Every structure is written in C-alpha cells, then in structure tokens.
Amino acid sequence: MKNLFKWIIKNLWNLFGVLGVLGTLYFSLLHVPDYVKEITTGKVNVIHESLLDDVEELLFYDKDLSISDISTFIKGKELKHGVVYPYNPDELLVQAQERFMGNKFIPLDKREQLIQKINAIRSSYTSPKIPKKAPFDWTLILSWLFSGLGVLIGSLGAMSIIKKLKQDRETEADIISGDILVTQHHGSSSRAAFEYEKMVGGVLKEIGVLESESFIIHGKQIDFLAKRGDSEYLVEVKRFRKLLGLSTARDFINQVSLSEKSGILVVSSGVTQRTKESVSEYNKVAGAEKVYIVTGETKNEVKEQLVRIFGVSTSNKANSADAKSRAAD
C-alpha cells in the first residue's frame, strides 16, 4: 500500500493528463454532435415561434395575409438564422389554427372567424410540383468537424503523455544506470550478467573475431578485444534490467576515442534514445573508428548483429571450426 501511494504521488500529473485526454475524446465523440444538433434545433424552435406570432397577429387583427406572404416570411427567417425551416405555409397555418382554438381567452365567435379566414388562405395553397430542394445541411459537417478536432487534440495529448513518460524513463535510466551496474555483482543478477557476458564471448569466438578477453586499456578493463583484418574493436557487454543510459554510453565512447579503435556496446535490454543520438553524433566525426550498439537477450539476436558489423560469413566460420575440431581429434 505504501509503494502504491508513492507511485500515485509520483505519477499523479500523468493520471490527470490521461483523464484529460479521455475526457476530450469522450466529449468530442459523444457530446459534440448532440450539442451542434441542439443548437440547430434551438434555432428552428425560435424561428417557429416567431413565425407563429407574426401570422397570428396578422390574422387576429384581420390584416391581409396570403400563402405568398407566409412563404416570404419563412424564407427570410431561414436566411437570417442559416437553418432550414421544416414546415411549409399550409402546415404553419394549421398550427396557428390549433393555437387559436386552444386559446380560451379569445371569444368563440372570434375564433370561428379566424378559422374561416385560415381555411380560406389554406385553400389557395398548392403543393409545389417539384419538391423543394433542401439547402445543404451543415449541421452534420460541423458536428463531425468538431468531433474530428476533439479527437485530434486528444490524440496529440496522448502522444505527448506517451513521449513524456518515455523521456522520464530514459532520464531515470540515465540517473540510475550506475546503480544497476552495482546490483549486477550481487546474487542472481551477478550470475545472469556473467552468463550473458560468457555468451557474447562465445559468439565472438564462433565467428572468428575474438582476439583476447578481459582487455585492459588506459587503466580500464574492457570485456573483449575483437579483430577483423587490420581493424580492432573494444567490446563491452552490459546486462541491464532497464535501458542503458547516456552516462554509461559516454564512458564507453570516451574509452573508444582514447584507444583509437572501434567499439561495440552489447546491451541485453536496449538503450535510450538519447544514447542512440549520442553514438550517432560521435560516429559522424569519428572517421573509421565507430561505435556500434548491439541489443538482444538471446544468442541468435546478438550473433546476427555482430556478423553484420564484422562482415563475416557464418558458414565459412562454422566450416573452419569443424575442420579445427577434426584436426584436433
């Protein structure tokens, strides 16, 4: 429980960031379309009530009103609010009639007169032979546009969090890489590190490039010295539980630079991005003596990369080894 509490405190900002990204995606995909639709519906309702009020007022005070007038009113409201009104003039008059009938404050005789007038106006209405082509509805486009924008922002936020977490892990690897080296010399970690180093040495011997083991240069011990033609390589082996950090890589690069030889850093767990960048920058100015990074947990992974670096043929080396073995027998 104590460790869980420490983890929460350490990663609280990440949790809030994840919640923010999830909230952005949730509201973008589920609520934005509804919100845009509600805005459009609200505009239609405002237009409808306004048209009913105008028509009822003209009818109540016995003013001249025609189907053409009502069509003009509807067109003006559509242009003003930028939406499509869903009712035609006849349907609007039917709703005005219903409201007059339901208004008990209007005397019955007056209501009858209003109904007769509405019926007279409706009788002049003819349905258009060619159905009215509805203008392009931007509601759906806007809803998808806002949803897409929200998804884009949420995705960028997720990518930012992932990148930040990766940078944090790499920074942590840079800081504690020295501690990992210490723990390798105790218990099962020491045994695993020894077996991994032994495996790498065996691979170097198999492909015929191993020159010597436990090579010392400038007062510092290097795991192996390999040779291919006239070129010599310092080979350093690291079995880490986490990514190899920049500080360890820099130490090896300095040793390679002082030795005027090439270098191969074999790491079981991989290296941080900053380590890769540092090695790449060194290789740009190093000339022929470059530093190579080999990552892999198994023998086959390590061997495949070392074969490429040294440019050797595994079949030729295998035949040579078999010949030496038969000669010894």
C-alpha positions as CSV (number, residue, x, y, z in Angstrom):
1,M,0.0,0.0,0.0
2,K,2.8,2.4,0.8
3,N,4.5,1.7,-2.5
4,L,1.2,2.2,-4.3
5,F,0.7,5.6,-2.6
6,K,4.2,6.7,-3.6
7,W,3.5,5.6,-7.2
8,I,0.3,7.6,-7.3
9,I,2.0,10.7,-5.9
10,K,4.9,10.3,-8.4
11,N,2.6,9.8,-11.4
12,L,-0.4,12.0,-10.4
13,W,0.1,14.5,-13.1
14,N,0.2,11.7,-15.7
15,L,-3.1,10.4,-14.3
16,F,-4.7,13.8,-14.6
17,G,-3.3,14.1,-18.2
18,V,-4.8,10.7,-19.1
19,L,-8.1,11.7,-17.6
20,G,-8.0,15.0,-19.6
21,V,-7.3,13.1,-22.9
22,L,-10.1,10.6,-22.2
23,G,-12.5,13.4,-21.4
24,T,-11.6,15.2,-24.6
25,L,-12.2,12.1,-26.7
26,Y,-15.4,11.3,-24.8
27,F,-17.0,14.7,-25.2
28,S,-15.8,15.0,-28.8
29,L,-17.2,11.7,-30.0
30,L,-20.4,11.7,-27.9
31,H,-21.4,15.2,-26.9
32,V,-20.2,17.5,-29.7
33,P,-22.6,16.1,-32.3
34,D,-25.5,16.3,-29.9
35,Y,-24.5,19.8,-28.9
36,V,-24.4,21.0,-32.5
37,K,-27.8,19.3,-33.2
38,E,-29.3,21.0,-30.1
39,I,-28.1,24.4,-31.4
40,T,-29.8,23.8,-34.7
41,T,-33.0,22.6,-33.1
42,G,-33.0,25.6,-30.8
43,K,-32.7,27.9,-33.9
44,V,-35.6,26.1,-35.6
45,N,-37.8,26.5,-32.5
46,V,-37.1,30.2,-32.3
47,I,-38.0,30.6,-36.0
48,H,-41.2,28.6,-35.5
49,E,-42.4,30.6,-32.5
50,S,-41.6,33.9,-34.3
51,L,-43.5,32.9,-37.4
52,L,-46.5,31.7,-35.5
53,D,-46.6,35.0,-33.5
54,D,-46.4,37.1,-36.8
55,V,-49.1,35.0,-38.5
56,E,-51.4,35.0,-35.5
57,E,-51.0,38.7,-35.1
58,L,-51.9,39.5,-38.7
59,L,-54.9,37.1,-38.6
60,F,-56.2,38.3,-35.3
61,Y,-56.2,42.0,-36.4
62,D,-57.8,41.0,-39.8
63,K,-54.8,42.1,-41.9
64,D,-54.3,40.8,-45.4
65,L,-52.3,37.6,-45.5
66,S,-51.6,35.2,-48.3
67,I,-49.6,32.0,-48.9
68,S,-47.0,34.0,-50.8
69,D,-46.6,36.3,-47.7
70,I,-46.1,33.4,-45.4
71,S,-43.5,31.8,-47.8
72,T,-41.7,35.1,-47.8
73,F,-41.6,35.2,-44.0
74,I,-40.2,31.7,-43.9
75,K,-37.5,32.4,-46.5
76,G,-36.4,35.5,-44.6
77,K,-36.1,33.6,-41.3
78,E,-34.1,30.8,-43.0
79,L,-31.7,33.3,-44.4
80,K,-31.3,35.2,-41.2
81,H,-30.6,32.1,-39.0
82,G,-28.9,29.9,-41.6
83,V,-31.2,26.9,-41.0
84,V,-33.9,25.0,-42.9
85,Y,-37.4,25.5,-41.6
86,P,-39.2,22.1,-41.6
87,Y,-42.8,23.3,-42.2
88,N,-44.5,24.6,-45.3
89,P,-47.0,27.6,-45.2
90,D,-50.0,25.2,-45.1
91,E,-48.6,23.3,-42.1
92,L,-47.8,26.6,-40.4
93,L,-51.4,27.8,-40.8
94,V,-52.7,24.5,-39.4
95,Q,-50.6,25.0,-36.2
96,A,-51.7,28.7,-36.0
97,Q,-55.3,27.4,-36.2
98,E,-54.7,24.9,-33.4
99,R,-53.3,27.6,-31.2
100,F,-56.3,29.9,-31.8
101,M,-58.7,27.1,-30.9
102,G,-56.8,26.3,-27.7
103,N,-56.8,29.9,-26.6
104,K,-59.9,30.2,-24.4
105,F,-59.3,33.9,-23.8
106,I,-60.4,34.6,-27.3
107,P,-64.2,34.7,-27.7
108,L,-65.7,31.7,-29.5
109,D,-67.2,33.9,-32.3
110,K,-63.8,35.4,-32.9
111,R,-62.2,32.0,-33.1
112,E,-64.7,30.9,-35.6
113,Q,-63.9,33.9,-37.8
114,L,-60.2,33.2,-37.5
115,I,-60.7,29.5,-38.5
116,Q,-62.7,30.5,-41.6
117,K,-60.1,33.0,-42.6
118,I,-57.3,30.4,-42.1
119,N,-59.2,27.9,-44.2
120,A,-59.7,30.4,-47.0
121,I,-56.0,31.1,-47.1
122,R,-55.1,27.4,-47.0
123,S,-57.4,26.7,-49.9
124,S,-55.2,28.8,-52.1
125,Y,-52.1,26.7,-51.2
126,T,-50.9,24.2,-53.8
127,S,-48.1,21.8,-53.2
128,P,-45.1,22.5,-55.5
129,K,-44.9,20.2,-58.4
130,I,-41.1,19.9,-58.0
131,P,-40.3,19.2,-54.4
132,K,-38.3,22.0,-52.7
133,K,-34.6,21.1,-52.7
134,A,-33.4,21.5,-49.2
135,P,-30.2,23.5,-49.0
136,F,-27.1,21.7,-47.8
137,D,-27.3,21.0,-44.1
138,W,-24.0,22.0,-42.5
139,T,-25.1,20.5,-39.1
140,L,-23.6,17.1,-39.8
141,I,-20.5,18.5,-41.3
142,L,-19.9,20.8,-38.3
143,S,-20.6,18.0,-35.8
144,W,-18.0,15.8,-37.5
145,L,-15.6,18.7,-37.8
146,F,-15.7,19.5,-34.1
147,S,-15.6,15.8,-33.3
148,G,-12.5,15.3,-35.5
149,L,-10.9,18.4,-33.9
150,G,-11.5,17.0,-30.5
151,V,-10.1,13.6,-31.5
152,L,-7.0,15.2,-33.0
153,I,-6.4,17.3,-29.8
154,G,-7.0,14.2,-27.7
155,S,-4.6,12.1,-29.8
156,L,-1.9,14.8,-29.6
157,G,-2.4,14.9,-25.9
158,A,-2.0,11.1,-25.7
159,M,1.1,11.2,-27.8
160,S,2.6,14.0,-25.6
161,I,1.9,12.0,-22.5
162,I,3.5,8.8,-24.0
163,K,6.5,10.8,-25.2
164,K,6.9,12.4,-21.7
165,L,6.7,9.1,-20.0
166,K,9.3,7.7,-22.4
167,Q,11.6,10.7,-21.6
168,D,11.1,10.2,-17.9
169,R,12.0,6.5,-18.2
170,E,15.1,7.4,-20.2
171,T,16.1,10.1,-17.7
172,E,15.6,7.6,-14.9
173,A,17.8,5.1,-16.8
174,D,20.5,7.8,-17.2
175,I,20.4,8.6,-13.5
176,I,20.3,5.1,-12.1
177,S,22.5,3.3,-14.6
178,G,25.3,3.3,-12.2
179,D,23.1,1.7,-9.5
180,I,22.2,-1.1,-12.0
181,L,25.9,-1.8,-12.5
182,V,26.3,-2.2,-8.8
183,T,23.4,-4.6,-8.4
184,Q,24.7,-6.8,-11.1
185,H,27.5,-8.0,-8.8
186,H,25.2,-9.5,-6.2
187,G,23.1,-12.6,-6.1
188,S,21.2,-13.8,-9.2
189,S,21.9,-10.6,-11.1
190,S,25.7,-11.3,-10.9
191,R,25.1,-14.8,-12.2
192,A,22.9,-13.6,-15.1
193,A,25.4,-10.9,-16.0
194,F,28.2,-13.4,-16.1
195,E,26.3,-15.9,-18.3
196,Y,25.4,-13.1,-20.7
197,E,29.0,-11.9,-21.0
198,K,30.1,-15.5,-21.5
199,M,27.5,-16.0,-24.2
200,V,28.8,-12.9,-26.1
201,G,32.3,-14.1,-25.8
202,G,31.3,-17.4,-27.2
203,V,29.7,-15.7,-30.2
204,L,32.8,-13.6,-30.9
205,K,34.8,-16.9,-30.8
206,E,32.4,-18.7,-33.1
207,I,32.5,-16.0,-35.8
208,G,36.3,-15.9,-35.5
209,V,37.0,-12.4,-34.4
210,L,37.9,-12.8,-30.7
211,E,41.4,-11.5,-30.0
212,S,41.5,-11.6,-26.2
213,E,39.3,-11.5,-23.1
214,S,39.4,-9.0,-20.2
215,F,41.3,-6.5,-22.2
216,I,42.8,-3.5,-20.2
217,I,43.3,-0.2,-21.9
218,H,44.3,3.1,-20.3
219,G,43.8,1.5,-16.8
220,K,40.3,0.4,-17.5
221,Q,39.1,-3.1,-18.2
222,I,37.2,-4.0,-21.3
223,D,35.4,-7.3,-21.6
224,F,36.7,-8.3,-25.0
225,L,39.1,-7.2,-27.8
226,A,38.0,-8.4,-31.2
227,K,39.8,-8.1,-34.5
228,R,38.8,-8.3,-38.1
229,G,41.5,-7.8,-40.7
230,D,43.5,-4.7,-39.6
231,S,40.6,-3.3,-37.5
232,E,40.4,-3.8,-33.8
233,Y,37.2,-3.5,-31.7
234,L,36.7,-2.9,-28.0
235,V,33.6,-4.9,-27.0
236,E,31.8,-4.0,-23.8
237,V,28.9,-6.2,-22.5
238,K,26.1,-4.9,-20.3
239,R,23.2,-6.9,-19.0
240,F,20.8,-4.4,-17.6
241,R,17.3,-4.7,-16.2
242,K,16.4,-1.3,-17.8
243,L,17.6,0.7,-20.8
244,L,21.2,1.6,-20.8
245,G,21.5,5.3,-20.1
246,L,23.6,8.1,-21.5
247,S,26.2,8.2,-18.8
248,T,27.4,4.6,-19.3
249,A,27.4,5.0,-23.0
250,R,29.5,8.2,-22.7
251,D,32.1,6.4,-20.6
252,F,32.5,3.7,-23.3
253,I,32.6,6.3,-26.1
254,N,35.5,8.1,-24.2
255,Q,37.4,4.8,-23.9
256,V,36.9,4.1,-27.6
257,S,38.0,7.6,-28.5
258,L,41.2,7.3,-26.4
259,S,42.0,3.8,-27.8
260,E,41.7,4.9,-31.5
261,K,39.9,1.7,-32.1
262,S,36.3,0.9,-33.0
263,G,33.8,-0.1,-30.2
264,I,30.9,-2.4,-29.8
265,L,28.5,-2.0,-26.9
266,V,26.4,-5.1,-26.4
267,V,23.3,-4.5,-24.2
268,S,20.7,-7.0,-23.3
269,S,17.9,-4.6,-22.5
270,G,18.4,-1.9,-25.2
271,V,19.5,1.8,-24.9
272,T,17.7,5.1,-24.5
273,Q,17.0,7.4,-27.4
274,R,19.5,9.9,-26.1
275,T,22.1,7.2,-26.0
276,K,21.4,6.4,-29.7
277,E,21.7,10.1,-30.6
278,S,25.0,10.4,-28.7
279,V,26.5,7.4,-30.5
280,S,25.3,8.8,-33.8
281,E,26.8,12.2,-33.2
282,Y,30.1,10.5,-32.3
283,N,30.2,8.4,-35.4
284,K,29.7,11.4,-37.6
285,V,33.1,12.8,-36.6
286,A,34.9,9.6,-35.6
287,G,36.1,8.5,-39.1
288,A,36.6,4.8,-39.5
289,E,36.7,4.0,-35.7
290,K,33.0,4.0,-35.0
291,V,30.9,2.8,-32.1
292,Y,28.2,0.2,-32.7
293,I,25.3,-0.8,-30.5
294,V,24.1,-4.4,-30.3
295,T,20.9,-5.2,-28.4
296,G,19.5,-8.6,-27.7
297,E,18.8,-11.1,-25.0
298,T,19.4,-14.3,-26.9
299,K,22.5,-15.7,-28.6
300,N,20.9,-15.6,-32.1
301,E,19.9,-11.9,-31.8
302,V,23.4,-10.9,-30.7
303,K,25.2,-13.1,-33.3
304,E,23.1,-11.8,-36.2
305,Q,24.1,-8.2,-35.4
306,L,27.8,-9.0,-34.7
307,V,28.0,-10.9,-38.0
308,R,26.8,-7.8,-39.9
309,I,29.2,-5.5,-38.1
310,F,32.2,-7.6,-38.8
311,G,31.1,-8.7,-42.2
312,V,31.9,-12.3,-41.7
313,S,30.3,-15.4,-43.2
314,T,28.9,-17.7,-40.6
315,S,29.0,-20.7,-42.8
316,N,32.7,-20.2,-43.5
317,K,33.5,-19.8,-39.8
318,A,31.4,-22.9,-39.0
319,N,33.4,-25.0,-41.6
320,S,36.7,-23.7,-40.2
321,A,35.7,-24.6,-36.7
322,D,34.7,-28.1,-37.7
323,A,38.0,-28.6,-39.6
324,K,40.0,-27.5,-36.5
325,S,37.9,-29.8,-34.3
326,R,38.6,-32.8,-36.7
327,A,42.3,-32.0,-36.8
328,A,42.4,-32.0,-33.0
329,D,40.7,-35.4,-32.9
